[in-house]
């Protein structure tokens, strides 16, 4: 590791601790990531993004803290936030390791505990971000309403505005939105990661699974489970089996939860359509058509 003076100085201002060395970290589609070695022996990860919205990193920090609260009671592991402001976020470094069946099993149980910690409402007291896009979180009374007006419809409109969805596919998605109250089961809001795809699941050298880059809010737990399946998670069947077993006695998943995975994948597919275009909107329409 060398030392990038500007990056090191910014981290020192925020942390009040000397930075001995820095090194760029590959990966990540949005922010620039830098590994820091601090004078107190801590290794940290610093994320920066030029011209980020004022609350971009502080919102992520709040989400990490909220998501990590249940960790002391068996919930999923989340890196500690060391500092955040309008320019950057610094979290404790998690050394990457190998994927394993044992870690997957433990993660399934831990995710169930995080979800069970619950939330006060469907939504959150503030809006957030998913990727670079704003994420509306104003609460609603039911999950069906929240999923319609805070998740699917805003990104369908944005995809239309960006020319990323054709009208036939948009009509299919709108048709399933009209049926959401009949399709999704009623249950209390869970504490969600909110963007739980494979890239935000970090397999640590310590043999544990760590959750990063949340878009946290109170919602239906089937959303996180559907996201895990969307782009493929190693040892996913073991994760899901452990999850189902962990919540079987306290609050079992409603019948047919596997069959609703595609329903809850419509939202992230539309987000991808807004970010990247391509065939993601068509995939969202195909998922929606399953329920018509």
C-alpha positions as CSV (number, residue, x, y, z in Angstrom):
1,X,0.0,0.0,0.0
2,X,1.2,3.5,-0.9
3,X,-0.3,6.8,0.4
4,X,-2.6,9.0,-1.6
5,X,-2.2,12.4,0.1
6,X,-5.6,13.9,-0.8
7,X,-7.5,10.7,0.1
8,X,-5.6,10.3,3.3
9,X,-6.0,13.9,4.3
10,X,-9.8,13.7,3.8
11,X,-10.1,10.5,5.9
12,X,-7.9,12.0,8.6
13,X,-10.1,15.0,8.8
14,X,-13.2,12.8,9.2
15,X,-11.7,10.2,11.6
16,X,-9.2,12.2,13.6
17,X,-6.7,9.4,13.1
18,X,-3.6,9.3,10.9
19,X,-3.7,7.3,7.7
20,X,-0.5,5.3,7.1
21,X,-1.3,3.9,3.7
22,X,-4.0,3.7,1.0
23,X,-4.7,1.4,-1.9
24,X,-7.4,1.4,-4.6
25,X,-10.1,-1.3,-4.4
26,X,-11.4,-2.8,-7.6
27,X,-15.1,-3.3,-8.2
28,X,-18.2,-1.1,-7.5
29,X,-20.1,0.5,-10.3
30,X,-20.8,3.8,-8.6
31,X,-18.4,5.0,-5.9
32,X,-14.6,5.0,-5.9
33,X,-13.3,2.7,-3.1
34,X,-10.0,3.0,-1.3
35,X,-8.5,0.8,1.4
36,X,-7.1,2.6,4.3
37,X,-4.6,1.5,7.0
38,X,-4.9,3.7,10.1
39,X,-2.3,4.5,12.7
40,X,-4.3,2.7,15.4
41,X,-4.1,-0.6,13.4
42,X,-7.6,-0.4,11.9
43,X,-8.1,-1.2,8.3
44,X,-11.0,0.6,6.7
45,X,-12.8,1.1,3.4
46,X,-13.4,4.6,2.1
47,X,-16.1,5.4,-0.6
48,X,-16.2,8.6,-2.5
49,X,-18.2,10.0,-5.4
50,X,-17.7,13.3,-7.0
51,X,-20.8,15.6,-6.9
52,X,-22.8,13.1,-4.9
53,X,-26.1,14.4,-3.4
54,X,-25.7,16.1,0.0
55,X,-27.1,13.1,1.9
56,X,-25.9,10.3,-0.3
57,X,-23.3,8.9,2.1
58,X,-24.9,9.8,5.3
59,X,-28.0,8.0,4.2
60,X,-26.0,4.9,3.5
61,X,-24.3,5.2,6.9
62,X,-27.7,5.5,8.6
63,X,-28.9,2.4,6.7
64,X,-25.9,0.4,7.7
65,X,-26.4,1.3,11.4
66,X,-30.1,0.5,11.3
67,X,-29.5,-2.8,9.5
68,X,-26.8,-3.7,11.9
69,X,-28.7,-3.1,15.1
70,X,-30.0,-6.8,15.3
71,X,-26.5,-8.2,14.8
72,X,-26.0,-8.4,18.6
73,X,-29.1,-10.6,18.8
74,X,-28.2,-13.0,16.1
75,X,-28.9,-10.8,13.1
76,X,-26.8,-10.5,9.9
77,X,-23.3,-8.9,10.1
78,X,-22.8,-5.4,8.9
79,X,-19.5,-3.5,8.8
80,X,-19.2,-0.8,11.4
81,X,-19.5,2.8,10.2
82,X,-16.4,4.7,11.2
83,X,-17.4,8.1,9.7
84,X,-19.5,9.7,7.0
85,X,-20.3,13.1,5.6
86,X,-21.5,14.6,2.3
87,X,-18.3,13.6,0.6
88,X,-17.5,10.1,1.7
89,X,-18.3,7.1,3.8
90,X,-15.7,5.1,5.8
91,X,-16.5,1.7,7.2
92,X,-14.5,-1.1,8.8
93,X,-12.7,-3.3,6.3
94,X,-14.0,-6.9,5.8
95,X,-11.3,-9.2,4.4
96,X,-12.9,-11.3,1.6
97,X,-12.8,-15.0,1.9
98,X,-14.3,-18.1,0.4
99,X,-18.0,-19.0,0.0
100,X,-19.0,-22.0,2.2
101,X,-22.0,-24.1,3.0
102,X,-21.5,-23.4,6.7
103,X,-21.4,-19.6,6.2
104,X,-24.5,-19.8,3.9
105,X,-26.4,-21.7,6.6
106,X,-25.5,-19.2,9.3
107,X,-26.4,-16.3,7.0
108,X,-29.9,-17.8,6.4
109,X,-30.5,-17.8,10.1
110,X,-29.0,-14.4,10.6
111,X,-31.1,-12.8,7.8
112,X,-34.2,-14.2,9.4
113,X,-33.3,-12.5,12.7
114,X,-32.6,-9.2,11.0
115,X,-36.0,-9.3,9.3
116,X,-37.7,-10.3,12.5
117,X,-36.3,-7.2,14.2
118,X,-38.9,-5.4,12.2
119,X,-39.7,-1.8,11.3
120,X,-42.2,0.7,12.5
121,X,-43.8,1.1,9.1
122,X,-43.7,0.1,5.4
123,X,-41.2,2.7,4.3
124,X,-38.9,4.9,6.3
125,X,-38.8,8.4,7.7
126,X,-36.6,9.6,4.9
127,X,-36.1,8.9,1.3
128,X,-32.9,7.2,0.2
129,X,-31.0,5.9,-2.8
130,X,-30.6,2.7,-4.8
131,X,-27.5,2.9,-6.9
132,X,-27.5,6.6,-8.0
133,X,-31.2,6.8,-8.2
134,X,-33.5,8.4,-5.5
135,X,-35.5,5.9,-3.5
136,X,-38.9,7.1,-2.3
137,X,-39.7,5.8,1.2
138,X,-42.7,7.8,2.4
139,X,-44.7,5.3,4.4
140,X,-48.1,3.7,3.3
141,X,-50.6,1.6,5.2
142,X,-50.0,-1.6,3.3
143,X,-47.2,-3.4,1.5
144,X,-49.3,-3.7,-1.7
145,X,-49.7,0.0,-1.8
146,X,-46.1,0.7,-0.9
147,X,-44.7,-1.7,-3.5
148,X,-47.0,-0.1,-6.1
149,X,-46.5,3.6,-5.5
150,X,-43.0,3.7,-4.0
151,X,-41.2,0.9,-5.9
152,X,-42.7,-0.3,-9.2
153,X,-44.5,2.8,-10.6
154,X,-41.8,5.4,-10.0
155,X,-39.2,3.4,-11.8
156,X,-41.6,2.4,-14.5
157,X,-42.2,6.1,-15.2
158,X,-38.4,6.8,-15.2
159,X,-37.8,3.9,-17.5
160,X,-40.4,5.4,-19.9
161,X,-38.8,8.8,-19.6
162,X,-35.4,7.3,-20.5
163,X,-36.8,5.2,-23.4
164,X,-35.9,2.0,-21.6
165,X,-39.3,0.3,-21.8
166,X,-41.8,-0.1,-24.6
167,X,-45.5,0.5,-24.1
168,X,-46.5,-3.1,-24.3
169,X,-44.2,-4.1,-21.5
170,X,-45.2,-1.1,-19.5
171,X,-48.9,-2.0,-19.9
172,X,-48.2,-5.5,-18.6
173,X,-46.4,-4.2,-15.5
174,X,-49.2,-1.7,-14.8
175,X,-51.8,-4.6,-15.1
176,X,-50.1,-6.6,-12.4
177,X,-49.7,-3.5,-10.2
178,X,-53.5,-3.2,-10.2
179,X,-53.7,-6.8,-8.8
180,X,-51.1,-6.4,-6.0
181,X,-53.5,-6.3,-3.1
182,X,-54.8,-9.8,-4.2
183,X,-51.3,-11.2,-4.8
184,X,-49.2,-10.3,-1.8
185,X,-49.8,-11.7,1.7
186,X,-50.3,-9.4,4.6
187,X,-47.7,-9.4,7.3
188,X,-45.9,-6.8,9.5
189,X,-43.0,-4.8,8.0
190,X,-39.6,-6.5,8.2
191,X,-36.2,-4.8,8.5
192,X,-34.9,-5.0,4.9
193,X,-31.5,-4.6,3.3
194,X,-33.5,-3.4,0.2
195,X,-30.8,-4.1,-2.4
196,X,-29.8,-7.7,-1.5
197,X,-28.3,-9.0,-4.7
198,X,-25.2,-11.2,-4.8
199,X,-22.8,-8.2,-5.2
200,X,-23.9,-6.8,-1.8
201,X,-23.3,-10.1,0.0
202,X,-19.7,-10.3,1.1
203,X,-18.2,-13.6,2.2
204,X,-15.6,-12.8,4.8
205,X,-12.3,-14.5,5.6
206,X,-13.7,-14.9,9.1
207,X,-16.2,-17.4,7.7
208,X,-19.2,-15.1,8.1
209,X,-21.4,-13.3,5.6
210,X,-21.5,-9.5,5.7
211,X,-24.1,-7.2,4.2
212,X,-22.9,-4.1,2.4
213,X,-24.4,-1.2,0.3
214,X,-27.9,-1.3,1.7
215,X,-31.0,0.6,0.6
216,X,-32.7,-0.1,3.9
217,X,-36.3,0.4,4.8
218,X,-39.3,-1.4,6.3
219,X,-40.9,-3.7,3.8
220,X,-42.0,-7.3,3.0
221,X,-39.3,-9.8,3.7
222,X,-40.0,-11.7,0.4
223,X,-38.3,-8.7,-1.3
224,X,-34.9,-9.5,0.1
225,X,-35.4,-13.3,-0.6
226,X,-36.4,-12.5,-4.2
227,X,-33.3,-10.3,-4.7
228,X,-31.0,-13.0,-3.5
229,X,-32.3,-15.2,-6.2
230,X,-32.4,-12.7,-9.0
231,X,-28.7,-12.7,-10.1
232,X,-27.7,-15.9,-8.3
233,X,-26.2,-16.3,-4.9
234,X,-23.7,-19.1,-4.1
235,X,-25.3,-21.8,-1.9
236,X,-28.7,-20.1,-2.2
237,X,-30.7,-23.3,-1.4
238,X,-28.8,-23.7,1.8
239,X,-29.4,-20.0,2.7
240,X,-33.2,-20.3,2.1
241,X,-33.5,-23.6,3.9
242,X,-31.8,-22.2,7.0
243,X,-34.0,-19.0,6.7
244,X,-37.2,-21.0,6.5
245,X,-36.2,-23.2,9.4
246,X,-35.2,-20.2,11.6
247,X,-38.6,-18.5,11.2
248,X,-40.8,-21.6,11.1
249,X,-41.9,-21.4,14.7
250,X,-42.1,-17.6,15.2
251,X,-43.4,-16.3,11.9
252,X,-43.3,-18.7,9.0
253,X,-43.3,-17.5,5.4
254,X,-46.7,-17.4,3.8
255,X,-47.6,-20.3,1.5
256,X,-46.4,-19.7,-2.1
257,X,-43.5,-17.4,-1.2
258,X,-41.3,-19.1,-3.8
259,X,-43.9,-18.5,-6.5
260,X,-44.0,-14.8,-5.6
261,X,-40.2,-14.3,-6.1
262,X,-40.7,-13.0,-9.7
263,X,-43.4,-10.6,-8.5
264,X,-40.9,-9.0,-6.1
265,X,-38.1,-9.0,-8.8
266,X,-40.1,-6.5,-10.9
267,X,-38.8,-3.6,-8.9
268,X,-35.1,-4.4,-9.1
269,X,-35.4,-5.2,-12.8
270,X,-36.9,-1.8,-13.4
271,X,-34.1,-0.2,-11.4
272,X,-31.6,-1.9,-13.6
273,X,-33.6,-0.8,-16.7
274,X,-33.3,2.8,-15.5
275,X,-29.6,2.4,-14.8
276,X,-28.5,0.3,-17.7
277,X,-31.3,0.0,-20.3
278,X,-30.8,-3.3,-22.2
279,X,-33.4,-6.0,-21.8
280,X,-34.2,-5.5,-18.1
281,X,-37.6,-3.9,-18.7
282,X,-38.6,-6.8,-20.9
283,X,-37.5,-9.1,-18.1
284,X,-39.7,-7.2,-15.7
285,X,-42.7,-7.5,-18.0
286,X,-42.1,-11.2,-18.3
287,X,-42.1,-11.5,-14.5
288,X,-45.3,-9.5,-14.3
289,X,-47.0,-11.6,-17.0
290,X,-46.7,-14.6,-14.7
291,X,-49.4,-13.2,-12.5
292,X,-51.9,-12.2,-15.1
